[in-house]
Amino acid sequence: MPLWNKLGLRMRLTLLYGGLFFVAGSVLLWLTYLLTARALNQQFDIGFTKIMTSPGPSGTPMPVPPEKNVFVQQVRSSVAERTASVLDEMLRSSLIVMILVGILAAVLGYVVADRALRPLDRVTETAQRLSESTLHERIALRGPRDEVKRLADTFDAMLDRLHRVFDAQRRFIANASHELRTPLAINRTVLEVSLEEPAASEDLKAMARALLGTNARYERLIEGLLMLAQSEQEPARKSVDLRQVARTVLEELDLAPRKRQVTMRPDLRPAVVRGDPLFLERCLFNLLENAVKYNVRDGEVWVSVHEEDGAGVVTVENTGPPVAPYEVDDLFEPFHRLHGERIRSARGSGLGLSIVRAIADAHGGTVTAQARPDGGLSVTVRLPR
């Protein structure tokens, strides 16, 4: 059964057609052989009975002379041998014909199965080709309303619903990007102006600074949510060198103020993949930002970019607090933080690694992470070339 399940549906149908033909042909062959042998034996038995019981001149049966009896027995034995020879020859010929016709039936069965499954191949090819940017395509299968036609029509109807959902999602993201960012930007401006007001009291300025920090956290949260929603969509595809992306991200991180001194140790080699440069830059930025943010004083960050087994590989390791191995996979879930004092809401929104995984999935890649024995994480992103 495992070998049977490994075969494709087309080959399974071909073997099924061929097997059924050989079974039916074998039954027909043996029935023909038995019926022919029985008919010949009956005819010869009737003929020999008439010879042995032939009537005399008066109409009464005459005794059979001994020499005639011997002759009849010889003829009977010869006829039996020839009958057996004829039946054997018929059996051999029938077997050869059945094998040849069986091979022809297997070939015809493959052709019939291929023709019957061709609409399903079309459905499969369309499903594999479709992405968010090509949801307007349809199978549009022509022909009678059989099971395959109903399946194709159902698939087209599902694509219509998905297309409407993705359009609604894009509109929601665009509207949310405007409606959520604008009030927060206004609040930030008002608070910054109040801090510059000379007549403002110290209590008012302290409250404004606290509200400004809260506003900044909300801005980061909204930015992360919008980036997470956008990164799950189908990205634009063009050739991108991950080494250049990593260099750009490292330059941006060097401009950011750091409370803790962290040593960067890059090992950047050419690694060309196909994807969206902005999304890939955000993916690497989140990895390096997390490696710097959740580090220890005088810690280190190792970033490596190279090609391996036909894929672009980015690995980011950092020193940091110990991480339990069973908590590593949960870090890729939105809003998940480690327990204790290691990660606080003020330091992150809990969306960094979720965005990394969403970007990798949208590019057909994978993300894996493991805890380092000395503390910190090692995160590896693989993107297809």
C-alpha positions as CSV (number, residue, x, y, z in Angstrom):
1,M,0.0,0.0,0.0
2,P,2.8,2.6,0.7
3,L,4.2,1.9,-2.8
4,W,0.7,2.2,-4.3
5,N,0.1,5.5,-2.6
6,K,3.3,6.9,-3.9
7,L,2.1,6.4,-7.5
8,G,0.2,9.2,-9.1
9,L,-3.5,9.0,-9.8
10,R,-2.9,8.6,-13.5
11,M,-0.6,5.6,-13.0
12,R,-2.9,4.1,-10.5
13,L,-5.9,4.3,-12.9
14,T,-3.7,2.8,-15.7
15,L,-2.7,-0.1,-13.5
16,L,-6.3,-0.6,-12.3
17,Y,-7.6,-0.6,-15.9
18,G,-4.9,-3.1,-17.0
19,G,-5.4,-5.3,-13.9
20,L,-9.2,-5.5,-14.5
21,F,-8.6,-6.3,-18.1
22,F,-6.2,-9.2,-17.3
23,V,-8.6,-10.6,-14.6
24,A,-11.6,-10.4,-17.0
25,G,-9.5,-11.9,-19.9
26,S,-8.2,-14.7,-17.7
27,V,-11.7,-15.7,-16.6
28,L,-13.0,-15.5,-20.2
29,L,-10.0,-17.6,-21.4
30,W,-10.5,-20.4,-18.9
31,L,-14.3,-20.5,-19.5
32,T,-13.7,-20.7,-23.2
33,Y,-11.1,-23.5,-22.7
34,L,-13.4,-25.5,-20.4
35,L,-16.4,-25.1,-22.6
36,T,-14.5,-26.1,-25.8
37,A,-12.9,-29.2,-24.1
38,R,-16.3,-30.2,-22.8
39,A,-18.0,-29.8,-26.3
40,L,-15.3,-31.8,-28.1
41,N,-15.4,-34.6,-25.5
42,Q,-19.2,-34.8,-25.8
43,Q,-19.0,-35.0,-29.6
44,F,-16.4,-37.7,-29.7
45,D,-18.2,-39.7,-27.0
46,I,-21.4,-39.6,-29.1
47,G,-19.6,-40.6,-32.3
48,F,-17.8,-43.6,-30.6
49,T,-21.0,-44.7,-29.0
50,K,-22.8,-44.8,-32.3
51,I,-19.9,-46.8,-33.8
52,M,-19.8,-49.3,-31.0
53,T,-23.6,-49.8,-31.0
54,S,-24.3,-50.0,-34.8
55,P,-27.3,-52.2,-35.6
56,G,-27.3,-55.3,-37.8
57,P,-29.4,-56.1,-40.9
58,S,-32.4,-57.0,-38.7
59,G,-32.1,-53.8,-36.8
60,T,-30.8,-55.3,-33.6
61,P,-27.4,-54.3,-32.2
62,M,-24.6,-56.6,-33.3
63,P,-21.7,-57.6,-31.1
64,V,-18.5,-55.7,-31.9
65,P,-15.7,-57.8,-33.2
66,P,-12.5,-57.8,-31.2
67,E,-10.4,-56.4,-34.0
68,K,-12.9,-53.5,-34.4
69,N,-12.9,-52.9,-30.7
70,V,-9.1,-52.6,-30.7
71,F,-9.2,-50.3,-33.7
72,V,-11.8,-48.1,-32.1
73,Q,-9.7,-47.8,-28.9
74,Q,-6.6,-46.8,-30.9
75,V,-8.6,-44.2,-32.8
76,R,-10.1,-43.0,-29.5
77,S,-6.6,-42.6,-28.0
78,S,-5.3,-40.8,-31.0
79,V,-8.3,-38.4,-31.0
80,A,-7.8,-37.7,-27.3
81,E,-4.2,-36.8,-27.9
82,R,-5.1,-34.6,-30.9
83,T,-7.8,-32.9,-28.8
84,A,-5.4,-32.2,-26.0
85,S,-2.9,-30.9,-28.5
86,V,-5.5,-28.6,-30.1
87,L,-6.6,-27.3,-26.7
88,D,-3.0,-26.6,-25.6
89,E,-2.3,-24.8,-28.8
90,M,-5.5,-22.8,-28.4
91,L,-4.5,-22.0,-24.8
92,R,-1.0,-20.8,-25.8
93,S,-2.4,-18.7,-28.7
94,S,-5.1,-17.2,-26.4
95,L,-2.5,-16.3,-23.8
96,I,-0.3,-14.6,-26.3
97,V,-3.2,-12.7,-27.7
98,M,-4.4,-11.7,-24.2
99,I,-1.0,-10.4,-23.3
100,L,-0.7,-8.3,-26.5
101,V,-4.2,-7.0,-26.1
102,G,-3.6,-6.4,-22.4
103,I,-0.5,-4.2,-23.2
104,L,-2.7,-2.3,-25.8
105,A,-5.4,-2.0,-23.2
106,A,-2.9,-0.6,-20.6
107,V,-1.7,2.0,-23.2
108,L,-5.2,2.9,-24.0
109,G,-6.1,3.1,-20.3
110,Y,-3.2,5.5,-19.8
111,V,-4.5,7.7,-22.6
112,V,-8.0,7.6,-21.3
113,A,-6.9,8.4,-17.7
114,D,-4.7,11.2,-19.0
115,R,-7.6,12.7,-20.9
116,A,-10.0,12.3,-18.0
117,L,-7.5,13.9,-15.5
118,R,-6.5,16.7,-17.8
119,P,-9.1,19.1,-16.4
120,L,-7.8,18.3,-12.9
121,D,-4.3,19.2,-14.1
122,R,-5.6,22.5,-15.3
123,V,-7.2,23.2,-11.9
124,T,-3.9,22.2,-10.1
125,E,-1.8,24.4,-12.4
126,T,-4.1,27.4,-11.9
127,A,-4.0,26.9,-8.1
128,Q,-0.2,26.7,-8.0
129,R,0.2,29.7,-10.2
130,L,-2.2,31.9,-8.3
131,S,-1.1,34.5,-5.7
132,E,-2.5,37.6,-4.3
133,S,-1.5,39.6,-7.4
134,T,-3.0,37.1,-9.8
135,L,-6.3,36.3,-8.1
136,H,-8.2,37.8,-11.1
137,E,-7.3,34.6,-13.1
138,R,-9.9,31.9,-13.4
139,I,-10.0,28.3,-14.7
140,A,-13.1,28.9,-16.8
141,L,-13.3,25.2,-17.7
142,R,-15.6,24.4,-20.7
143,G,-17.5,21.2,-21.3
144,P,-20.4,19.2,-19.8
145,R,-21.5,19.8,-16.2
146,D,-19.8,16.7,-14.8
147,E,-17.9,16.3,-11.5
148,V,-14.8,18.0,-12.8
149,K,-16.7,21.0,-14.3
150,R,-18.5,21.5,-10.9
151,L,-15.1,21.3,-9.1
152,A,-13.6,24.0,-11.4
153,D,-16.7,26.2,-11.0
154,T,-16.5,25.9,-7.2
155,F,-12.8,26.8,-7.3
156,D,-13.6,29.9,-9.5
157,A,-16.3,30.9,-7.0
158,M,-13.9,30.6,-4.1
159,L,-11.3,32.7,-6.0
160,D,-14.0,35.4,-6.4
161,R,-14.6,35.5,-2.7
162,L,-10.8,35.6,-2.0
163,H,-10.4,38.4,-4.4
164,R,-13.0,40.4,-2.7
165,V,-11.5,39.7,0.7
166,F,-8.0,40.8,-0.4
167,D,-9.4,43.9,-1.9
168,A,-11.2,44.7,1.3
169,Q,-8.0,44.0,3.3
170,R,-5.9,46.4,1.1
171,R,-8.5,49.1,1.4
172,F,-8.6,48.6,5.2
173,I,-4.9,48.8,5.5
174,A,-4.8,52.0,3.4
175,N,-7.6,53.6,5.4
176,A,-6.2,52.5,8.8
177,S,-2.8,53.8,7.8
178,H,-4.2,57.3,7.4
179,E,-6.9,57.2,10.1
180,L,-4.6,55.8,12.9
181,R,-1.4,57.7,12.1
182,T,-2.9,61.2,11.7
183,P,-4.4,61.6,15.3
184,L,-1.2,60.3,16.8
185,A,0.9,62.7,14.7
186,I,-1.3,65.6,15.9
187,N,-1.0,64.5,19.5
188,R,2.8,64.3,19.2
189,T,3.0,67.8,17.7
190,V,0.7,69.2,20.4
191,L,2.8,67.6,23.1
192,E,6.1,68.7,21.6
193,V,4.8,72.3,21.4
194,S,3.6,72.2,25.0
195,L,7.1,71.1,26.1
196,E,8.6,74.1,24.3
197,E,6.1,76.5,25.9
198,P,8.1,78.7,28.4
199,A,5.0,79.4,30.6
200,A,4.3,75.7,31.1
201,S,4.8,74.4,34.6
202,E,7.1,71.5,35.5
203,D,4.2,69.3,36.3
204,L,2.6,70.0,32.9
205,K,5.9,69.3,31.2
206,A,6.3,66.0,33.1
207,M,2.8,65.0,32.1
208,A,3.5,66.0,28.5
209,R,6.7,63.9,28.5
210,A,4.9,60.9,29.9
211,L,2.1,61.3,27.3
212,L,4.7,61.7,24.6
213,G,6.3,58.4,25.5
214,T,2.9,56.7,25.5
215,N,2.1,58.2,22.1
216,A,5.5,57.0,20.8
217,R,4.7,53.4,21.9
218,Y,1.3,53.6,20.2
219,E,2.9,54.8,17.0
220,R,5.4,51.9,17.1
221,L,2.5,49.5,17.8
222,I,0.4,50.8,14.9
223,E,3.4,50.8,12.6
224,G,4.2,47.2,13.5
225,L,0.6,46.1,13.0
226,L,0.4,47.8,9.6
227,M,3.8,46.3,8.6
228,L,2.6,42.9,9.7
229,A,-0.5,43.1,7.6
230,Q,1.4,44.4,4.6
231,S,4.2,41.8,4.9
232,E,1.7,39.0,4.7
233,Q,0.7,40.1,1.2
234,E,2.3,39.0,-2.0
235,P,5.5,41.1,-2.4
236,A,7.0,42.5,-5.6
237,R,9.8,40.3,-7.0
238,K,13.1,41.4,-8.3
239,S,16.8,40.4,-7.8
240,V,18.1,41.7,-4.4
241,D,21.6,41.2,-3.0
242,L,21.1,40.5,0.7
243,R,24.7,41.7,1.4
244,Q,23.8,45.2,0.2
245,V,20.6,45.1,2.3
246,A,22.5,44.1,5.4
247,R,25.0,46.9,4.8
248,T,22.2,49.5,4.6
249,V,20.6,48.2,7.8
250,L,23.9,48.3,9.6
251,E,24.4,51.9,8.6
252,E,20.9,52.8,9.9
253,L,21.6,51.0,13.2
254,D,24.9,52.9,13.6
255,L,22.9,56.2,13.5
256,A,20.5,55.1,16.2
257,P,21.4,56.1,19.8
258,R,22.2,53.2,22.0
259,K,22.1,53.1,25.8
260,R,24.2,49.9,25.8
261,Q,27.4,49.5,23.8
262,V,27.1,46.5,21.5
263,T,29.9,45.2,19.2
264,M,28.8,44.3,15.7
265,R,30.6,41.5,13.9
266,P,29.4,41.2,10.3
267,D,30.4,38.5,7.8
268,L,28.7,39.6,4.6
269,R,29.0,37.6,1.4
270,P,27.0,37.9,-1.9
271,A,23.6,36.3,-1.7
272,V,21.1,37.2,-4.5
273,V,17.4,36.4,-4.0
274,R,14.2,37.5,-5.6
275,G,11.9,39.6,-3.4
276,D,10.9,43.1,-2.3
277,P,13.9,45.2,-1.2
278,L,11.9,47.2,1.3
279,F,10.4,44.2,3.0
280,L,13.7,42.4,3.1
281,E,15.3,45.5,4.6
282,R,12.6,45.6,7.3
283,C,13.2,41.9,7.9
284,L,16.9,42.4,8.6
285,F,16.3,45.6,10.5
286,N,14.0,43.9,12.9
287,L,16.4,41.0,13.4
288,L,19.3,43.3,14.2
289,E,17.2,45.7,16.2
290,N,16.1,42.9,18.4
291,A,19.6,41.6,18.7
292,V,20.8,45.0,19.9
293,K,17.8,45.8,22.0
294,Y,17.6,42.6,24.0
295,N,21.4,42.3,24.7
296,V,23.6,42.7,27.7
297,R,26.1,45.5,28.4
298,D,29.2,45.2,26.3
299,G,27.5,42.4,24.3
300,E,28.1,41.2,20.8
301,V,26.0,40.7,17.7
302,W,27.1,38.4,14.8
303,V,25.4,38.8,11.5
304,S,26.2,36.5,8.6
305,V,25.0,36.6,5.0
306,H,25.9,33.9,2.5
307,E,24.5,31.4,0.0
308,E,23.8,27.8,0.9
309,D,22.1,25.0,-1.1
310,G,20.6,27.4,-3.6
311,A,19.2,29.8,-1.0
312,G,20.2,33.1,0.6
313,V,20.9,32.6,4.3
314,V,20.9,35.4,6.9
315,T,22.0,34.4,10.4
316,V,21.8,36.9,13.4
317,E,23.2,35.8,16.8
318,N,23.5,37.9,19.9
319,T,24.6,37.7,23.5
320,G,21.8,38.3,26.0
321,P,19.8,36.9,28.8
322,P,19.2,33.1,28.8
323,V,16.2,32.0,26.9
324,A,14.4,28.7,27.6
325,P,14.3,26.4,24.5
326,Y,10.6,25.8,24.9
327,E,9.9,29.6,24.6
328,V,11.8,30.2,21.4
329,D,9.0,29.2,19.0
330,D,6.5,31.4,20.9
331,L,8.6,34.5,20.2
332,F,7.4,34.5,16.6
333,E,3.8,34.9,17.8
334,P,2.4,38.5,17.8
335,F,2.6,40.3,21.1
336,H,4.4,37.5,22.8
337,R,7.1,38.5,25.2
338,L,9.4,36.5,27.5
339,H,8.4,36.3,31.1
340,G,10.3,38.4,33.8
341,E,12.2,41.6,33.4
342,R,13.9,40.9,30.1
343,I,11.3,42.5,27.7
344,R,9.0,45.3,28.6
345,S,6.3,47.1,26.6
346,A,8.4,50.3,26.5
347,R,11.2,48.5,24.7
348,G,9.1,46.7,22.1
349,S,5.6,45.9,20.8
350,G,6.2,42.2,20.5
351,L,5.8,42.2,16.7
352,G,9.4,42.3,15.5
353,L,9.9,38.5,15.0
354,S,6.3,38.1,13.8
355,I,7.0,40.6,11.0
356,V,10.2,38.7,10.2
357,R,8.3,35.4,9.9
358,A,5.5,37.0,7.8
359,I,8.1,38.5,5.4
360,A,9.9,35.2,5.1
361,D,6.7,33.3,4.4
362,A,5.6,35.8,1.8
363,H,8.9,35.2,0.0
364,G,8.6,31.4,0.2
365,G,11.4,31.2,2.8
366,T,11.7,29.9,6.4
367,V,12.7,31.3,9.7
368,T,14.3,29.2,12.5
369,A,15.6,30.2,15.9
370,Q,17.4,28.5,18.7
371,A,18.6,29.5,22.1
372,R,22.3,30.0,22.6
373,P,23.9,28.1,25.6
374,D,25.5,31.3,26.8
375,G,22.4,33.4,26.5
376,G,20.7,35.1,23.6
377,L,19.3,33.8,20.4
378,S,20.5,32.6,17.0
379,V,17.9,33.3,14.2
380,T,18.3,32.1,10.7
381,V,16.3,33.2,7.7
382,R,16.4,31.2,4.4
383,L,15.1,32.8,1.2
384,P,15.0,31.0,-2.2
385,R,17.1,32.3,-5.0
